[in-house]
Amino acid sequence: MTQTYRIGIDVGGTFTDFVAMDTDGVTTICKSQSTPSDQSVGVLTGLRDLAGRLGLTLAELLARTDRIVHGTTVATNALLERKGRKTGLLTTAGHRDILEMREGLKPDRYNLRMASPEPLVPRDLRRPVIERLAQDGSVLTPLDEDNLRAECAYLRDQGVEAVAICFLHAYRNSEHERRAAEVVAEMIPQAYISTSSEVLPQIKEYERLSTTVVNAYVGPIVKLYMQRLTDRLSAAGYSGPIFIILSHGGVTMVKDAIALAAGTCLSGPAGGIAGARACAKMLDEPNVITFDMGGTSTEVSLITQGEVALTSERGLAGERIALRSFDILSIAAGGGSIAQMRPGGGFSVGPESAGAEPGPACFGRGGQAVTVTDSNLVLGYLGTNALSGGCSTLDTVGAEGAMDRLAAAMGLDRLAAAAGVRRLINIRMADGIRLMTLRRGVDPRNFTLLSFGGAAGLHAVEVAREIDIPRVVVPTVASVLCAWGMLASELRYEVTRSRPADRSGMTDQTIRNVYAEIEAQARAQMPSLKGMELQVERSAEMRYGEQIFEIDVPLSDIDFDAPGLVEAITARFHARHEELYTYASPGQEVDLVNARVAIIGAVDRGDVSHRLSPMMGNPVPAGTRDVHLPTGIEEVPVYDMAGLAPGHNIVGPALVSSETTTILLGRGDRAGLTPYGWLDIAVAPKASSTFKTVTTDHHQPADA
């Protein structure tokens, strides 16, 4: 029987990752250099390489591919670099400065010298429209179409490429926004149009306005990229569906991703979290800290009792994006993070990154600054034939030259400087995990650290040791887990309704009717795919009457047909509040601010992995390498991960190398293998690996 494939594609800042999974769960992985100017070029190049690894032509691979799931950083980069399209805003007269006023706060509210953030839409392109709705959606002032057309003409003459439309209380009545969108489409036909009633139809004016503006700002770029990608894939012979992963970890169709472009802004790490959740289930480990270290950043998240928290409180590049996303902490620390001396004698690693171009000094593309990857090469942890984004070998001489320049500025020798770079980046990443755990009242010692991302293997064990995490697991697909995780993602469509009922009007039947209506809306959005089973996930955003923030309350296990529905939902809110903040106030009034329904389509995943046959005895190293350890230069064994199987055990210090990543075990660390062939590392206590700098002659690291 001819094998068919599902392909996951994750575009990162430095590399693009590819995973092809056949019907037996066998995975083939590939990495290629990202092409920031047009990511679709790098995607097609990588697919050709992937086809070659499978012994196929690109056309043959695409003909056998059932579906492609894709994560892209197009919107993320556009927002970070402020390279979105020229955007205009139509908003209720008297409210055009909300975008600039924000919530009356600066990011650093106590910094009196901090300049106010520059809004994505300048004031002259924020046009007031005469109309007004009351908070219940009734019309106070009808839409003045002559005024609307005059403002549209102004925006057209200014050459805007996108228009955001956000009227007061449009979440209760979208009539004015719909008509405004029709007029914009008529007068500025080439413009990308974003209305708040479609992007984020819920209460809170600034959040709704900001999210709608971000959607318009990045929308034309996302649309252009999606069109290029689909055209290139079609020309190459692909006719199947393309799914795009969104910030909440669900996937959607291309046309819906274009309409909700802001939903892809925070989607970069979402595939990794989806993959980590699948890994946690396979490990039967309910509590996991995800540790995703790539070229430019490290993302950390918590999986508690098998679930990942969703939040509406995230943003990017100083812009508020109130769409639901995984609760992820991003740390500006990656393999490409640049180490440098600061004015005044300070030493830092990151947040600046060498990126894909020119990349670390060891990539041999002209990079002169020291990066974390250069430090790992100088210390002997990387072999010169490690993956280097298309280079045949890593440039040891280039890395050493860059390190020598930094060492001279620091007054240290080469190895001491390299060890200092590693030590500082590890501390920064450990501090990030502390933020996600200890500051939330969570004890990291009760969790397993799941390490993935191309750069994570060389740092995960030391970071875990720093905060007393006893166990680290490294999947075989660790370097491409985001792409692998996309294949474990489900179709997800959410509908929200704000202020479904006043406190006095909250009856069982009112709540049932509201949830039934928005469930029908969500089902109508879900594409019909053969054999897909649908699940319904209900939740509510609730608060005590005097609070100004809401918490997310899962309601899926509540029987909506049983009597006492309002009381059951209220009791669930009290319990959730106590769970999060250690107290509840049952005597206070409770507000149901947003009712939400998600329709989830479980796409057939096939086997996500396959078990390996156990082998007895100790594995044979593929070679040895001289590396710098806290006690000095030492020759350590290097194991080939592909040659390991369940039953094998490794005692550190040692290196475990695969085609796309390397894992470092310190002295006293012990690694076994799970039934799936994943490294399962018991981390030695901190006392056995106290760091100290040893000055010694440099040993040339050997290849492995």
C-alpha positions, 0 to 999 in steps of 0.5 A, spaced: 500 500 500 502 506 498 504 510 504 500 517 505 503 523 509 501 529 514 506 534 514 507 539 519 511 546 518 513 551 523 517 557 520 522 560 526 526 566 526 532 562 524 530 555 521 524 552 518 522 545 521 518 540 517 515 533 520 512 528 515 508 523 519 506 516 515 500 512 517 504 508 521 506 514 525 513 514 523 516 521 522 521 524 518 524 530 520 528 536 516 530 543 517 532 548 512 534 556 513 528 561 514 527 566 508 524 572 512 523 576 506 518 571 503 517 565 508 514 561 502 520 560 498 523 557 504 517 552 505 518 550 498 525 549 499 524 545 505 519 541 502 523 539 497 529 537 502 523 533 506 521 529 499 528 527 498 529 524 505 523 520 503 526 518 496 520 522 493 520 528 488 516 534 491 510 532 486 510 525 489 510 527 496 505 532 495 500 528 491 501 523 497 500 528 502 493 528 506 494 535 509 499 540 511 498 544 518 502 550 518 505 555 523 507 562 521 511 568 524 509 573 518 504 577 523 509 576 529 515 579 525 510 585 522 508 587 528 515 586 532 518 590 526 513 595 525 512 593 518 505 592 517 501 596 512 498 603 512 492 602 516 486 607 517 481 607 523 473 609 523 471 609 530 465 613 534 466 620 534 469 622 540 473 616 541 478 616 536 484 617 542 482 611 545 488 607 541 493 612 544 490 613 551 490 605 552 488 604 559 491 610 562 497 606 563 504 606 560 508 599 560 512 601 566 507 606 570 513 608 575 518 610 569 516 618 569 521 619 563 518 613 559 515 616 552 508 613 550 508 608 545 507 610 538 500 607 536 499 603 530 495 608 527 497 615 527 491 620 529 490 623 522 488 616 520 483 615 526 477 618 523 471 620 527 464 617 525 457 620 527 453 614 530 452 612 537 449 605 540 447 604 547 450 599 551 444 594 550 445 595 542 439 600 541 441 606 536 442 613 540 444 616 533 443 613 527 449 612 522 451 618 518 452 615 511 454 622 508 459 623 514 462 616 513 463 617 506 467 623 507 472 620 512 472 614 507 474 618 501 480 621 506 483 615 508 483 613 500 486 619 498 491 618 504 493 611 501 491 606 506 491 599 505 487 597 511 481 599 515 479 598 522 472 599 524 470 599 531 464 603 534 462 603 541 458 597 543 458 594 537 459 587 540 451 588 542 449 590 535 454 590 529 449 593 524 453 600 524 459 596 523 457 592 517 454 598 513 461 601 514 464 595 512 460 595 505 461 602 504 469 602 505 469 596 500 465 600 495 470 606 496 477 603 497 476 596 494 483 594 495 483 595 502 483 589 507 477 591 512 477 589 519 471 590 524 471 589 531 464 585 531 467 580 527 474 580 530 473 580 538 465 581 539 466 582 547 466 588 552 472 592 554 473 598 549 480 598 549 482 591 548 477 590 542 479 597 539 487 595 539 485 587 537 481 590 531 487 595 529 492 589 530 488 585 525 488 590 520 495 592 521 498 585 519 492 582 515 494 585 508 501 581 509 498 575 512 493 575 506 499 576 501 503 570 504 497 565 504 496 567 497 503 566 495 504 559 499 497 556 496 499 558 489 506 555 490 503 549 493 498 548 488 503 549 482 508 544 485 502 539 485 498 539 492 491 539 492 489 538 499 487 542 505 492 547 508 491 548 516 494 554 520 495 554 527 492 559 531 494 562 538 490 558 542 493 551 539 487 550 535 487 550 527 483 553 522 482 554 514 487 559 510 481 563 509 479 564 516 486 565 518 486 571 513 480 574 516 483 573 523 490 575 522 491 577 529 490 570 531 496 568 528 501 573 532 502 569 538 501 562 534 509 561 534 509 557 540 502 554 540 504 548 536 510 546 541 505 547 547 500 542 543 505 537 542 508 538 549 500 536 551 500 530 547 507 528 550 505 529 557 499 524 555 504 519 552 508 519 558 502 519 563 505 525 566 500 530 568 504 536 570 509 538 565 513 545 564 515 546 557 522 549 555 522 551 548 529 554 546 530 556 539 534 561 535 531 567 538 527 566 544 525 561 549 518 559 551 515 557 557 509 554 559 505 550 564 501 543 563 497 542 570 493 536 570 494 535 563 491 542 561 494 548 558 491 555 561 488 559 556 489 567 557 486 573 553 491 578 557 497 577 552 500 582 547 506 583 543 510 588 541 507 593 546 500 592 543 494 589 546 491 582 543 485 580 547 484 574 543 485 567 547 492 564 547 496 559 550 499 562 557 506 562 555 512 566 557 517 568 552 524 569 554 529 573 549 534 567 550 536 563 544 541 560 541 542 566 537 542 571 543 548 575 542 553 576 548 556 583 549 559 588 553 555 594 555 557 601 556 559 602 563 562 595 563 556 591 564 556 584 561 549 581 557 547 575 553 540 577 549 535 580 548 539 582 541 539 576 536 543 574 530 537 571 527 538 567 520 542 572 517 548 573 519 547 568 524 552 566 529 559 567 528 560 559 527 555 559 521 560 562 517 556 568 514 559 574 516 557 574 523 562 577 528 558 577 535 558 572 540 552 568 541 550 562 545 551 557 540 558 560 539 559 558 546 557 551 546 561 550 540 568 553 543 566 549 550 566 542 545 559 541 546 557 541 539 561 538 534 563 541 527 558 537 523 552 539 527 546 542 523 548 549 522 542 552 517 545 549 511 553 550 512 557 543 511 560 544 517 560 549 523 566 554 523 570 553 529 575 558 527 570 564 526 567 562 533 573 562 537 575 569 534 569 572 536 570 569 543 577 571 543 575 578 542 569 578 547 574 575 552 579 580 551 574 585 553 572 582 559 579 580 561 578 573 561 580 567 557 576 564 551 574 558 555 572 562 562 568 567 557 564 562 554 562 558 560 560 565 563 555 566 557 552 559 558 552 561 565 548 567 564 543 565 559 542 559 563 540 563 569 536 568 565 532 562 563 531 559 570 529 565 572 523 565 567 521 558 569 521 561 576 516 567 574 511 561 571 511 557 577 514 560 584 511 567 583 504 563 582 505 559 588 507 553 584 512 548 586 517 546 580 520 540 584 513 537 582 513 538 575 517 534 569 521 539 564 519 537 557 525 540 553 524 541 546 527 546 540 533 545 537 537 549 542 534 546 548 538 540 549 544 543 551 541 547 556 535 543 559 539 539 564 543 545 567 536 549 567 532 544 571 538 543 576 538 550 577 531 550 580 531 543 583 527 540 577 528 532 578 526 530 571 527 532 564 524 528 558 527 530 551 523 527 545 526 524 539 523 530 535 525 535 540 528 539 535 522 540 531 516 539 536 512 545 534 511 542 527 510 535 530 505 538 535 501 541 529 499 534 527 496 533 534 492 540 533 485 540 532 480 544 529 477 550 533 472 555 532 470 560 538 464 564 539 463 569 545 457 573 547 458 579 552 453 581 557 449 575 555 444 577 561 444 583 567 445 580 574 437 580 575 436 577 569 440 571 569 435 565 569 437 558 567 433 558 561 436 565 559 443 562 560 441 555 556 438 560 550 445 564 550 449 558 550 445 554 545 445 560 540 453 561 540 454 554 539 449 554 533 454 560 531 460 556 532 458 550 529 456 554 523 463 556 522 466 549 522 468 546 516 465 540 514 470 534 513 469 527 512 469 523 519 470 529 523 467 528 530 465 535 534 466 536 541 463 542 545 467 546 550 463 551 554 466 556 558 465 563 562 469 569 564 466 571 570 468 576 576 465 579 583 461 585 582 466 590 584 472 587 580 475 590 574 478 583 571 475 576 569 477 569 570 476 564 565 471 558 568 471 552 565 463 549 564 464 543 560 462 538 565 456 542 568 449 539 565 446 545 562 439 541 562 439 540 569 435 545 574 439 550 578 444 551 572 445 559 575 447 556 582 452 551 579 455 556 574 456 561 580 459 555 585 464 553 579 466 561 579 467 561 587 471 554 586 475 557 581 477 563 584 479 560 590 483 555 586 487 561 583 487 566 589 486 562 595 479 565 597 472 566 595 467 571 597 460 567 596 456 572 599 458 577 593 454 578 587 457 575 581 457 577 574 458 573 568 461 578 563 463 573 557 459 567 555 464 562 550 463 556 546 468 553 542 467 547 537 473 542 537 473 538 531 478 532 532 482 531 526 484 524 525 491 524 527 493 517 526 499 514 530 503 520 533 509 515 535 510 508 535 514 504 541 521 501 540 523 494 542 527 494 548 534 492 548 539 490 554 546 492 556 549 498 555 549 502 549 556 503 545 558 510 544 559 513 537 565 517 539 568 521 544 569 529 545 573 533 549 569 538 553 569 543 558 566 541 564 566 545 571 572 541 573 576 542 567 577 539 560 575 532 560 574 527 554 566 524 554 562 519 550 558 521 545 552 517 543 548 517 537 540 518 539 538 514 533 542 508 536 539 508 543 533 504 545 529 502 551 533 499 556 539 503 555 542 507 560 547 513 560 551 516 566 553 523 565 558 526 563 556 525 556 553 528 550 547 525 546 547 527 539 542 527 533 541 530 526 538 536 529 540 537 536 545 535 542 543 533 549 548 535 555 548 530 561 552 533 567 556 529 572 551 524 576 545 525 571 542 519 569 538 518 562 534 512 560 529 511 555 522 511 554 518 506 550 518 511 545 525 512 545 525 519 548 531 520 553 528 520 560 533 524 565 534 524 572 537 530 574 543 530 579 542 535 585 545 542 584 551 540 590 554 535 585 555 540 580 557 547 583 559 551 577 566 554 577 571 557 572 577 553 570 582 556 566 586 551 562 589 551 555 583 550 549 582 543 546 580 543 539 573 540 540 572 533 536 567 532 531 562 526 532 
